[in-house]
Amino acid sequence: SLDSFFLKHPNINEVLKNKNLLLSFHKTGLSSKGFLFVTKINNDDNSDIKKIISDAKFTKDITFKEYDEELIYSITLKNNTKLHIVQFGNCLAMCNSLILAETVVRHYKHGQSLGKMQGFEKLYRSSDELADVNVFINFNKVGDYLFNLENPYLGIVQNKVNQFGNWMELDVKLQEDKILMNGFTYVG
């Protein structure tokens, strides 16, 4: 699970501690899925990346490549998990797919961002900054992702999900005995 991953990798945990974290899931191939973490950082000298990769007891191999003038670090952990880390501007991105890391760089370099997508911008402005979690769902993409989970019954609802709307935003507040959700859907 995600929490045990961070507990086992204290340097990653230290870099991300007390920071807002964007987590997204992506279709990265015909039958492959990827995750992406993005957070803001306070430095531009790659020191957070260096802190993450310095924990040699968890690292099996480290390589890097330059992509569009940005360094992408590829780390193979001792359990053979691959992480790709790139710093762009004041943000740090970690993902399990090199293709996804390259896409992050490409979008950054060409000024493409979620904030410029119709619907997302409106929902983002309506999100509650005090919520424990803000969930954004792109219905134009989630159907493809669900279909890719290799459950034949999900394929039946794929087109219906894609037609449901464009974006949905949920503000989630966690309480000891319940989870409260409130949100909006944008249909454009």
Order of alpha helices (4+ residues) and beta strands (2+ residues): alpha-alpha-beta-beta-alpha-beta-beta-beta-beta-alpha-alpha-beta-alpha-alpha-beta-beta
